[in-house]
Amino acid sequence: MKKHAIALAGALALGGVAAHADTGTYLGINVGQAHMNGNGFSSDTGDLLGLFVGQDLWKVRAMRLGVEGSYNTLGNFSGLMGDGHAREGDVSLIGTYYLDTANTVGLYAKAGVAHTWLTAAGGGSSQTGGTYGVGVRYHFTPQIEGRLGAQYYDLGDSTPFYNHNTAWTLGAAYHF
């Protein structure tokens, strides 16, 4: 029994070391509200749910620069074209400036390319456009991050009734 306890303690210690290794890779989930904005015709709000993955590429003191990809469902909407649904996938560069020496609280900005899919009135369309966002990151532990952000998605001319989407998000991420 004593051997098993020692082996278990050793495994937990090694697992703790591995769990605290900062690889710069993280995986997270977002929830929030998305707002479809139209060309003066209609607008609507839907629930946002998404996943994101990121990798820090460059770290110097309080600065981090990396790449982040996400997939989000932007919610259901209704308007002149009837009921519809929007979703998007994006890849962005993300920069974070941490406000404290422990790198706990940071302000981030990101910009990239998004591809949006819209379905409405029995049809669908898709469009590639730009995306950008800003927010706050808070590390509860070195592995667990919470974030609050705002994001803009350009829908281009994917439909004459909707041309862009804005969203606020509340997210959490695990850093490997």
C-alpha positions in Angstrom: 0.0 0.0 0.0 2.8 2.4 0.9 4.5 1.7 -2.6 1.2 2.6 -4.3 0.9 5.9 -2.3 4.5 6.8 -3.2 3.9 6.0 -6.8 0.7 8.0 -6.9 2.4 11.0 -5.2 5.2 10.8 -7.8 2.8 10.6 -10.7 0.8 13.6 -9.4 4.0 15.6 -9.0 5.1 14.9 -12.5 1.7 15.6 -13.8 1.7 18.9 -12.0 5.0 19.9 -13.6 3.6 19.0 -17.1 0.4 20.8 -16.4 2.3 24.0 -15.5 4.5 23.9 -18.6 3.7 27.0 -20.7 3.5 25.8 -24.3 1.7 28.9 -25.4 -1.2 26.8 -26.7 -4.7 27.3 -25.5 -8.3 26.1 -26.1 -11.4 27.8 -25.1 -15.2 28.4 -25.4 -17.2 31.7 -25.9 -20.8 32.6 -25.2 -22.5 35.9 -25.8 -24.8 37.9 -28.0 -24.4 38.6 -31.7 -26.2 41.5 -33.4 -26.9 41.3 -37.1 -27.0 44.8 -38.7 -28.6 45.5 -42.0 -28.5 48.1 -44.7 -31.2 50.2 -43.0 -33.7 47.4 -43.4 -33.5 45.1 -40.4 -31.4 44.0 -37.5 -31.7 41.2 -34.9 -29.9 39.7 -32.0 -29.0 36.0 -31.5 -27.1 33.8 -29.0 -23.5 33.3 -29.8 -21.7 30.0 -29.0 -18.2 29.3 -30.2 -14.8 27.5 -29.8 -11.4 29.0 -30.2 -7.8 27.7 -30.2 -4.7 29.9 -30.0 -0.9 29.8 -30.0 1.4 32.5 -28.5 4.2 33.0 -31.0 6.2 35.8 -29.4 6.5 36.7 -25.7 8.5 39.7 -24.3 7.9 40.9 -20.7 4.3 42.1 -20.7 3.6 41.6 -24.4 2.2 38.5 -26.2 1.6 38.1 -29.9 0.0 35.1 -31.3 -2.5 33.6 -33.7 -6.1 32.5 -32.9 -8.7 30.6 -34.8 -12.4 30.3 -33.9 -15.7 28.9 -35.1 -18.9 30.6 -33.8 -22.6 30.2 -34.4 -23.8 33.8 -34.4 -27.4 32.9 -33.7 -30.8 32.9 -35.4 -32.3 36.1 -36.8 -35.4 37.2 -38.5 -35.9 40.1 -41.0 -37.3 41.0 -44.4 -35.9 37.7 -45.9 -37.5 35.6 -43.2 -35.9 33.5 -40.5 -32.2 32.7 -40.8 -29.0 31.6 -39.1 -25.4 32.8 -39.3 -22.1 31.2 -38.4 -18.5 32.1 -39.0 -14.9 30.8 -38.8 -12.0 33.1 -38.5 -8.2 33.3 -38.2 -6.7 36.4 -36.4 -3.5 37.8 -35.1 -3.9 38.6 -31.4 -1.8 40.9 -29.3 -2.1 41.2 -25.5 -0.5 43.7 -23.2 -0.5 42.6 -19.6 -1.1 45.4 -17.0 0.7 43.6 -14.1 4.1 41.9 -13.7 2.5 38.5 -13.0 0.8 38.7 -16.5 -2.7 38.2 -14.9 -4.7 41.0 -16.3 -4.3 42.0 -20.0 -5.9 44.0 -22.7 -6.1 42.4 -26.1 -6.7 43.4 -29.7 -7.1 41.1 -32.7 -7.6 41.4 -36.4 -8.0 38.8 -39.1 -10.1 37.2 -41.8 -13.5 35.7 -41.2 -15.7 33.5 -43.5 -19.4 33.8 -42.7 -22.2 31.5 -43.7 -25.8 32.8 -43.8 -29.0 30.8 -44.4 -32.3 32.5 -44.9 -35.6 32.0 -46.7 -34.6 28.4 -47.8 -31.3 29.6 -49.4 -27.8 30.4 -48.3 -24.7 32.4 -49.0 -21.3 32.9 -47.7 -18.8 35.7 -47.7 -15.2 36.3 -46.7 -14.4 39.6 -45.0 -12.4 41.1 -42.2 -12.9 40.8 -38.5 -11.4 42.7 -35.5 -12.0 42.7 -31.8 -10.8 44.0 -28.4 -11.2 42.8 -24.9 -9.8 41.9 -21.5 -8.1 38.6 -20.4 -7.8 37.6 -16.8 -5.8 34.6 -15.7 -7.3 33.0 -12.6 -4.3 30.6 -12.6 -1.5 30.1 -15.2 -3.7 27.6 -17.0 -7.2 29.0 -16.6 -8.1 32.3 -18.4 -11.4 34.2 -18.5 -12.0 36.9 -21.1 -14.6 39.5 -22.0 -14.5 40.9 -25.5 -16.3 42.6 -28.4 -15.9 41.4 -32.1 -16.9 42.8 -35.5 -17.5 40.6 -38.5 -17.8 42.0 -42.0 -20.4 40.0 -44.0 -19.6 41.8 -47.2 -22.4 41.6 -49.7 -23.6 38.1 -48.7 -27.1 39.3 -48.5 -28.6 42.7 -49.3 -30.3 42.9 -45.9 -27.4 42.1 -43.6 -23.9 43.5 -44.1 -22.1 43.1 -40.7 -22.3 41.4 -37.3 -21.1 42.6 -34.0 -20.8 40.5 -30.9 -19.9 40.6 -27.2 -18.4 37.5 -25.8 -17.6 36.0 -22.4 -15.1 33.2 -22.6 -12.8 30.8 -20.8 -9.7 29.1 -22.0 -7.3 26.4 -20.8 -3.6 27.0 -21.4 -1.4 23.9 -22.0 
